[in-house]
Amino acid sequence: MASENVITLDAGNFAAKVLQTKGTVLVDFWAEWCGPCKMLAPLLDQIADAHVGKVTIGKVDVDKGQEIAAQYNVRAIPTLLIFEDGKIKDQIVGMISKANLEQKLGLAA
């Protein structure tokens, strides 16, 4: 079950929700057929729910958002891009633990 705190991103809202947003935004490039993406999804939901107001988490379905994936040279999924005030701060390709992801997002205790 997807978290209500995770937003769906597409060509129509990407600029407003990611590039023009102050603070930290994590963008998950994923696809329905991607096994590792399905394993990562619950971790992203947990982080989104636990850190409301500290980080925004959005998802781009690469099958529906091919132009966004191409713009950011996403060649493998899952790929996570971490934006800080609209600029790419970090990129993670493949699986990552919740603890490591929270650390990269500056959310670790």
Residue frames as a rotation matrix with the C-alpha (Angstrom) as fourth column:
MET 1
0.579 0.816 0.000 0.00
0.816 -0.579 0.000 0.00
0.000 0.000 -1.000 0.00
ALA 2
-0.253 -0.696 0.673 1.46
0.683 -0.621 -0.385 3.33
0.685 0.362 0.632 -1.05
SER 3
-0.423 0.003 -0.906 1.85
0.795 -0.479 -0.372 6.17
-0.435 -0.878 0.200 1.39
GLU 4
0.673 0.693 0.260 -0.28
0.740 -0.625 -0.251 9.28
-0.011 0.361 -0.932 0.95
ASN 5
0.661 -0.499 -0.561 2.95
-0.083 -0.791 0.606 11.21
-0.746 -0.353 -0.564 1.62
VAL 6
-0.517 -0.768 0.377 4.59
0.335 0.224 0.915 9.96
-0.788 0.600 0.142 -1.60
ILE 7
0.259 0.623 -0.738 3.70
-0.431 -0.609 -0.665 12.00
-0.864 0.490 0.111 -4.67
THR 8
0.297 -0.091 0.951 3.41
0.773 0.608 -0.183 10.82
-0.561 0.789 0.251 -8.26
LEU 9
-0.091 -0.442 -0.892 5.57
-0.228 -0.863 0.451 12.87
-0.969 0.244 -0.022 -10.58
ASP 10
0.319 0.147 0.936 5.12
0.848 0.397 -0.351 13.39
-0.423 0.906 0.002 -14.32
ALA 11
-0.499 -0.566 0.656 6.08
0.830 -0.531 0.173 15.89
0.251 0.631 0.734 -17.00
GLY 12
0.199 0.717 0.668 3.23
0.420 -0.679 0.603 18.16
0.885 0.161 -0.436 -15.92
ASN 13
0.946 0.260 0.191 4.25
-0.056 -0.451 0.891 18.59
0.318 -0.854 -0.412 -12.27
PHE 14
0.452 -0.828 -0.332 7.99
0.857 0.506 -0.095 17.70
0.247 -0.241 0.939 -12.12
ALA 15
-0.338 -0.629 0.700 9.26
0.411 -0.768 -0.492 21.28
0.847 0.122 0.518 -12.31
ALA 16
0.193 0.511 0.838 6.86
-0.512 -0.676 0.530 22.59
0.837 -0.531 0.131 -9.67
LYS 17
0.949 0.313 0.046 7.20
-0.212 0.524 0.825 19.65
0.234 -0.792 0.563 -7.26
VAL 18
0.612 -0.783 -0.114 10.97
0.781 0.575 0.244 19.07
-0.125 -0.238 0.963 -7.61
LEU 19
-0.173 -0.809 0.561 12.90
0.879 -0.384 -0.283 21.84
0.445 0.444 0.778 -9.34
GLN 20
-0.199 0.167 0.966 11.05
-0.091 -0.984 0.151 24.75
0.976 -0.057 0.211 -7.73
THR 21
0.814 0.510 -0.280 10.79
0.170 0.251 0.953 23.22
0.556 -0.823 0.118 -4.25
LYS 22
0.069 -0.755 0.652 12.93
-0.808 -0.426 -0.408 24.45
0.585 -0.499 -0.639 -1.38
GLY 23
0.236 -0.056 0.970 14.47
-0.820 0.525 0.230 21.72
-0.522 -0.849 0.078 0.74
THR 24
-0.761 -0.613 0.211 15.12
-0.482 0.752 0.449 18.05
-0.434 0.240 -0.868 0.05
VAL 25
0.476 0.849 -0.231 13.22
-0.812 0.323 -0.486 16.07
-0.338 0.419 0.843 -2.58
LEU 26
-0.611 -0.579 0.540 13.96
-0.307 0.802 0.512 12.41
-0.730 0.147 -0.668 -3.30
VAL 27
0.263 0.658 -0.706 12.82
-0.946 0.033 -0.322 11.20
-0.189 0.752 0.631 -6.72
ASP 28
-0.289 -0.239 0.927 12.43
-0.189 0.963 0.190 7.45
-0.938 -0.121 -0.324 -7.24
PHE 29
-0.144 0.188 -0.971 12.62
-0.988 0.020 0.151 6.32
0.048 0.982 0.183 -10.87
TRP 30
-0.579 0.078 0.812 10.83
-0.308 0.901 -0.306 2.96
-0.755 -0.427 -0.497 -10.94
ALA 31
-0.484 0.537 -0.691 8.61
-0.747 0.158 0.645 0.63
0.456 0.829 0.325 -13.01
GLU 32
0.430 0.795 0.428 5.82
-0.901 0.410 0.144 -1.78
-0.061 -0.447 0.892 -12.18
TRP 33
0.883 -0.064 -0.464 7.82
-0.126 0.921 -0.368 -4.74
0.451 0.383 0.806 -13.59
CYS 34
-0.040 -0.989 0.145 10.97
-0.373 -0.120 -0.920 -3.97
0.927 -0.091 -0.364 -11.55
GLY 35
0.438 0.198 -0.877 11.48
0.542 0.720 0.434 -6.37
0.717 -0.665 0.208 -8.62
PRO 36
-0.511 -0.692 -0.509 14.04
0.835 -0.259 -0.486 -4.24
0.205 -0.674 0.710 -6.72
CYS 37
-0.729 0.322 0.604 11.75
-0.201 -0.944 0.261 -1.21
0.654 0.069 0.753 -7.18
LYS 38
0.347 0.922 -0.174 8.95
-0.151 0.238 0.959 -3.11
0.926 -0.307 0.222 -5.41
MET 39
0.218 -0.353 -0.910 11.34
0.877 0.481 0.023 -3.98
0.429 -0.803 0.414 -2.57
LEU 40
-0.796 -0.602 0.053 12.38
0.544 -0.751 -0.374 -0.33
0.265 -0.270 0.926 -2.20
ALA 41
-0.294 0.762 0.577 8.85
0.063 -0.587 0.807 1.11
0.954 0.274 0.124 -2.26
PRO 42
0.627 0.586 -0.513 7.90
0.545 0.140 0.827 0.22
0.556 -0.798 -0.232 1.36
LEU 43
-0.162 -0.766 -0.622 11.13
0.972 -0.231 0.031 1.82
-0.167 -0.600 0.782 2.64
LEU 44
-0.841 -0.109 0.530 10.31
0.306 -0.903 0.300 5.04
0.446 0.415 0.793 0.79
ASP 45
0.176 0.974 0.143 6.78
0.180 -0.175 0.968 4.96
0.968 -0.144 -0.206 2.21
GLN 46
0.484 -0.043 -0.874 8.17
0.861 0.202 0.467 4.56
0.156 -0.978 0.135 5.75
ILE 47
-0.602 -0.767 -0.221 10.63
0.786 -0.619 0.007 7.44
-0.142 -0.169 0.975 5.30
ALA 48
-0.610 0.447 0.655 7.92
0.157 -0.741 0.652 9.67
0.777 0.501 0.382 3.78
ASP 49
0.462 0.867 -0.185 5.57
0.317 0.033 0.948 8.96
0.828 -0.497 -0.260 6.69
ALA 50
0.390 -0.369 -0.844 8.23
0.921 0.134 0.366 9.35
-0.022 -0.920 0.392 9.38
HIS 51
-0.525 -0.737 -0.426 9.71
0.679 -0.664 0.313 12.60
-0.513 -0.125 0.849 8.04
VAL 52
0.339 0.741 0.580 6.73
0.916 -0.400 -0.023 14.66
0.215 0.539 -0.815 6.85
GLY 53
0.995 0.078 -0.060 7.87
0.087 -0.982 0.165 18.25
-0.047 -0.170 -0.984 6.36
LYS 54
0.341 -0.939 -0.040 11.56
-0.252 -0.133 0.959 17.31
-0.906 -0.317 -0.282 6.31
VAL 55
-0.829 -0.559 -0.008 11.75
-0.195 0.276 0.941 15.55
-0.524 0.782 -0.338 2.93
THR 56
0.309 0.873 -0.378 9.45
-0.784 0.009 -0.621 15.20
-0.539 0.488 0.687 -0.07
ILE 57
-0.658 -0.467 0.590 9.41
-0.073 0.820 0.567 11.83
-0.749 0.330 -0.574 -1.81
GLY 58
0.308 0.719 -0.623 8.15
-0.771 -0.195 -0.606 11.50
-0.557 0.667 0.495 -5.35
LYS 59
-0.196 -0.290 0.937 8.02
0.210 0.921 0.329 8.66
-0.958 0.261 -0.120 -7.85
VAL 60
-0.019 0.132 -0.991 8.47
-0.927 -0.374 -0.032 8.72
-0.375 0.918 0.129 -11.63
ASP 61
0.462 0.211 0.862 7.21
0.118 0.948 -0.295 5.64
-0.879 0.239 0.413 -13.47
VAL 62
-0.484 -0.798 -0.359 9.84
-0.256 -0.263 0.930 5.34
-0.837 0.542 -0.077 -16.21
ASP 63
-0.612 0.327 0.720 7.34
0.739 0.563 0.372 3.72
-0.283 0.759 -0.586 -18.58
LYS 64
0.494 0.857 0.147 5.07
0.868 -0.476 -0.142 6.76
-0.051 0.198 -0.979 -18.36
GLY 65
0.896 -0.204 -0.395 7.76
-0.097 -0.957 0.273 9.40
-0.434 -0.206 -0.877 -17.76
GLN 66
0.529 -0.716 0.456 10.39
0.833 0.541 -0.117 8.43
-0.163 0.442 0.882 -20.30
GLU 67
0.486 -0.341 0.805 11.24
0.327 -0.783 -0.529 12.06
0.811 0.520 -0.269 -21.09
ILE 68
0.779 -0.212 0.590 12.08
-0.601 -0.517 0.609 12.79
0.176 -0.829 -0.530 -17.44
ALA 69
0.754 -0.513 0.411 14.15
0.194 0.771 0.607 9.61
-0.628 -0.378 0.681 -17.14
ALA 70
0.476 -0.581 0.660 16.04
0.848 0.105 -0.519 10.51
0.232 0.807 0.543 -20.32
GLN 71
0.698 -0.162 0.697 16.62
-0.108 -0.987 -0.122 14.08
0.708 0.010 -0.706 -19.14
TYR 72
0.571 -0.456 0.682 18.41
-0.809 -0.172 0.562 12.75
-0.139 -0.873 -0.468 -16.03
ASN 73
-0.147 -0.699 -0.700 20.20
-0.803 0.497 -0.328 9.89
0.577 0.514 -0.635 -17.83
VAL 74
0.046 0.249 0.967 18.41
-0.790 0.602 -0.117 7.21
-0.611 -0.759 0.224 -15.83
ARG 75
-0.203 -0.251 -0.947 19.67
-0.867 0.495 0.054 3.98
0.455 0.832 -0.318 -17.40
ALA 76
-0.640 0.035 -0.767 18.89
0.275 0.943 -0.186 1.48
0.717 -0.330 -0.614 -14.62
ILE 77
0.063 0.693 0.718 16.14
-0.721 -0.466 0.513 1.26
0.690 -0.550 0.471 -12.05
PRO 78
0.780 0.587 -0.216 15.63
0.626 -0.731 0.272 1.82
0.002 -0.348 -0.938 -9.28
THR 79
-0.438 -0.816 0.376 17.49
0.686 -0.574 -0.446 5.11
0.580 0.063 0.812 -9.48
LEU 80
0.557 0.531 -0.639 17.05
0.817 -0.488 0.306 7.63
-0.149 -0.692 -0.706 -6.69
LEU 81
-0.277 -0.588 0.760 17.95
0.550 -0.746 -0.376 11.28
0.788 0.314 0.529 -7.26
ILE 82
0.173 0.256 -0.951 18.22
0.941 -0.329 0.082 13.54
-0.292 -0.909 -0.298 -4.25
PHE 83
0.011 -0.061 0.998 17.52
0.551 -0.832 -0.057 17.19
0.834 0.551 0.025 -5.03
GLU 84
-0.161 -0.068 -0.985 18.37
0.896 -0.428 -0.118 20.02
-0.414 -0.901 0.130 -2.64
ASP 85
0.022 0.290 -0.957 16.63
-0.010 -0.957 -0.290 23.32
-1.000 0.016 -0.018 -3.48
GLY 86
0.803 0.507 -0.312 16.03
-0.315 -0.084 -0.945 22.12
-0.506 0.858 0.092 -7.05
LYS 87
0.237 -0.804 -0.545 19.57
-0.920 -0.005 -0.392 20.93
0.312 0.595 -0.741 -7.78
ILE 88
0.764 0.011 -0.645 20.81
0.014 0.999 0.034 17.33
0.645 -0.035 0.764 -7.85
LYS 89
0.430 -0.586 0.687 22.79
-0.903 -0.277 0.328 16.59
-0.002 -0.761 -0.648 -4.70
ASP 90
-0.544 -0.574 0.612 23.19
-0.595 0.778 0.201 12.80
-0.592 -0.255 -0.765 -4.95
GLN 91
0.215 0.566 -0.796 22.28
-0.904 0.424 0.057 9.77
0.370 0.707 0.603 -7.05
ILE 92
-0.419 -0.245 0.874 21.76
-0.603 0.795 -0.067 6.19
-0.678 -0.555 -0.481 -5.89
VAL 93
-0.034 0.370 -0.928 21.35
-0.889 0.414 0.198 3.31
0.457 0.832 0.315 -8.35
GLY 94
-0.357 -0.027 -0.934 19.97
0.073 0.996 -0.057 0.01
0.931 -0.089 -0.354 -7.05
MET 95
0.590 0.631 -0.504 18.90
0.470 0.239 0.849 -1.08
0.656 -0.738 -0.156 -3.60
ILE 96
-0.536 -0.667 0.517 19.87
-0.178 -0.510 -0.842 0.78
0.825 -0.543 0.154 -0.45
SER 97
-0.451 0.371 -0.812 19.00
0.843 0.476 -0.251 0.16
0.293 -0.797 -0.527 3.18
LYS 98
0.620 0.756 0.209 16.56
0.586 -0.624 0.517 2.43
0.521 -0.198 -0.830 4.96
ALA 99
0.633 -0.436 -0.639 19.29
0.528 -0.360 0.769 3.50
-0.566 -0.824 0.002 7.42
ASN 100
-0.456 -0.865 0.208 21.73
0.732 -0.232 0.641 4.39
-0.506 0.445 0.739 4.64
LEU 101
-0.212 0.465 0.860 19.07
0.777 -0.454 0.437 6.27
0.593 0.760 -0.265 2.71
GLU 102
0.828 0.512 -0.227 18.05
0.532 -0.593 0.604 8.26
0.174 -0.621 -0.764 5.79
GLN 103
0.195 -0.850 -0.489 21.72
0.600 -0.292 0.745 9.11
-0.776 -0.438 0.453 6.33
LYS 104
-0.620 -0.426 0.659 22.08
0.783 -0.280 0.555 10.34
-0.052 0.860 0.507 2.72
LEU 105
0.121 0.784 0.609 18.96
0.634 -0.533 0.560 12.43
0.764 0.318 -0.562 3.20
GLY 106
-0.693 -0.466 0.550 20.34
-0.115 -0.682 -0.723 13.97
0.711 -0.564 0.419 6.39
LEU 107
0.287 0.914 0.287 17.58
-0.609 -0.057 0.791 12.36
0.739 -0.401 0.540 8.47
ALA 108
0.122 -0.292 -0.948 19.68
0.462 0.863 -0.207 9.92
0.879 -0.413 0.240 10.52
ALA 109
0.955 0.295 0.033 19.66
0.085 -0.376 0.923 10.45
0.284 -0.878 -0.384 14.26
